[in-house]
Amino acid sequence: MGIQLKASLEQVGPTTSMATARSHTVFVDRPVEKGGADRGPVGGEYQLVALGGCFTSHLLAAIRARAVQITDIKVEATGTLDGTPERFTEFSLTVSAKCDDPESLRKVVTIAERACQVVNTLKLSAPVTVTVEEAQPV
């Protein structure tokens, strides 16, 4: 049997829920313009946080394991919504960092993309594109 992760949610306001995973708590809410209180990101934004967070965690692990000199890492996760009913039709991750060896950066990005459970899951339903911006020298 596989490893199970769990998050519990409970209503804490007219449009707000509180999510708990392990010892961490976050709020989920709708923006004001959609009738919410804007106490937290919407579910789709958390999906992008999950995508970017999972990928970045694997990227940092790959960098540490190889002792590569890469700093100031930034990952931007974007999703495109379309269709009826509305759904994500594509995802993209854009990576920027400082390093003197752009090939090493591309290598660890590829390793992270292959290892990330969220990337692997989402690729089954929509394209996930990972782009490395030109590396800035250290």
C-alpha positions as CSV (number, residue, x, y, z in Angstrom):
1,M,0.0,0.0,0.0
2,G,1.2,3.5,-0.8
3,I,2.0,6.3,1.5
4,Q,-1.1,8.4,2.5
5,L,-1.0,12.1,3.1
6,K,-3.9,13.8,4.9
7,A,-5.4,17.2,5.2
8,S,-8.5,18.0,7.3
9,L,-10.8,21.0,6.6
10,E,-13.5,22.6,8.7
11,Q,-15.7,25.6,8.2
12,V,-14.6,28.6,10.2
13,G,-16.6,31.3,8.5
14,P,-19.4,31.9,6.0
15,T,-16.9,31.3,3.1
16,T,-13.8,30.3,4.9
17,S,-12.4,26.9,5.8
18,M,-9.4,26.0,7.9
19,A,-7.1,23.3,6.6
20,T,-4.8,21.3,8.8
21,A,-2.0,19.1,7.6
22,R,0.2,17.6,10.3
23,S,0.9,20.6,12.6
24,H,0.3,23.2,9.9
25,T,-2.8,25.3,9.5
26,V,-3.9,27.5,6.6
27,F,-7.1,29.1,5.5
28,V,-9.0,28.7,2.2
29,D,-11.4,31.4,1.1
30,R,-12.9,33.1,-1.9
31,P,-11.8,36.6,-3.0
32,V,-14.1,39.5,-1.9
33,E,-15.2,40.0,-5.5
34,K,-16.6,36.5,-5.5
35,G,-18.4,36.9,-2.2
36,G,-15.6,35.7,0.1
37,A,-13.7,37.3,3.0
38,D,-10.3,36.8,1.3
39,R,-8.8,35.1,4.4
40,G,-6.7,32.8,2.3
41,P,-6.0,31.6,-1.2
42,V,-8.6,29.7,-3.1
43,G,-8.2,25.9,-3.7
44,G,-6.8,26.4,-7.2
45,E,-4.1,28.7,-5.9
46,Y,-3.2,26.1,-3.3
47,Q,-2.9,23.6,-6.2
48,L,-0.2,25.9,-7.7
49,V,1.4,26.2,-4.2
50,A,1.5,22.4,-4.1
51,L,3.0,22.2,-7.5
52,G,5.6,24.8,-6.9
53,G,6.3,23.6,-3.4
54,C,6.8,20.0,-4.3
55,F,9.0,20.9,-7.3
56,T,11.1,23.4,-5.3
57,S,11.5,20.9,-2.4
58,H,12.9,18.3,-4.9
59,L,15.0,21.0,-6.6
60,L,16.6,22.1,-3.3
61,A,17.3,18.4,-2.4
62,A,18.9,17.8,-5.7
63,I,21.1,20.8,-5.3
64,R,22.2,19.8,-1.8
65,A,22.8,16.2,-2.8
66,R,25.2,17.3,-5.6
67,A,26.7,20.2,-3.7
68,V,26.1,22.5,-6.7
69,Q,26.6,26.2,-6.2
70,I,23.2,27.5,-7.1
71,T,21.6,30.4,-5.1
72,D,18.7,32.8,-5.1
73,I,16.3,30.1,-6.5
74,K,12.9,31.3,-7.5
75,V,10.1,29.2,-8.9
76,E,6.9,30.7,-10.4
77,A,4.0,28.3,-10.8
78,T,1.2,29.2,-13.2
79,G,-2.0,27.5,-14.2
80,T,-4.4,28.2,-17.0
81,L,-8.1,27.8,-16.3
82,D,-10.5,27.2,-19.1
83,G,-13.6,25.1,-20.1
84,T,-17.0,24.4,-18.8
85,P,-16.8,23.2,-16.1
86,E,-13.7,25.3,-15.5
87,R,-10.5,23.3,-14.9
88,F,-6.8,23.7,-15.2
89,T,-5.8,23.0,-18.8
90,E,-2.1,23.6,-18.4
91,F,0.6,24.3,-15.8
92,S,4.0,25.9,-16.0
93,L,6.9,26.3,-13.7
94,T,9.6,28.9,-14.4
95,V,12.9,28.6,-12.5
96,S,15.4,31.4,-12.0
97,A,18.6,31.2,-10.0
98,K,22.2,32.4,-9.7
99,C,24.9,30.0,-10.7
100,D,28.1,29.9,-12.8
101,D,27.2,26.6,-14.5
102,P,23.9,26.8,-16.3
103,E,24.2,23.1,-17.3
104,S,24.2,22.1,-13.6
105,L,21.1,24.2,-13.1
106,R,19.3,22.5,-16.0
107,K,20.4,19.1,-14.7
108,V,19.0,19.6,-11.2
109,V,15.8,21.1,-12.6
110,T,15.3,17.9,-14.7
111,I,15.9,15.7,-11.7
112,A,13.4,17.7,-9.6
113,E,10.8,17.6,-12.4
114,R,11.1,13.8,-12.6
115,A,11.0,13.3,-8.8
116,C,8.1,15.7,-8.0
117,Q,4.9,13.7,-7.1
118,V,2.7,16.7,-8.0
119,V,4.2,17.2,-11.4
120,N,3.9,13.5,-12.1
121,T,0.2,13.5,-11.0
122,L,-0.8,16.6,-12.9
123,K,0.9,15.5,-16.1
124,L,-1.7,12.8,-16.4
125,S,-4.4,15.4,-16.8
126,A,-2.8,18.5,-18.3
127,P,0.6,19.5,-19.8
128,V,3.2,20.7,-17.3
129,T,6.0,22.8,-18.8
130,V,9.2,23.5,-16.8
131,T,11.4,26.4,-18.1
132,V,14.8,27.5,-16.8
133,E,15.5,31.2,-17.3
134,E,19.0,32.3,-18.2
135,A,21.1,31.7,-15.1
136,Q,22.5,34.8,-13.5
137,P,26.2,34.6,-12.5
138,V,26.9,34.2,-8.7
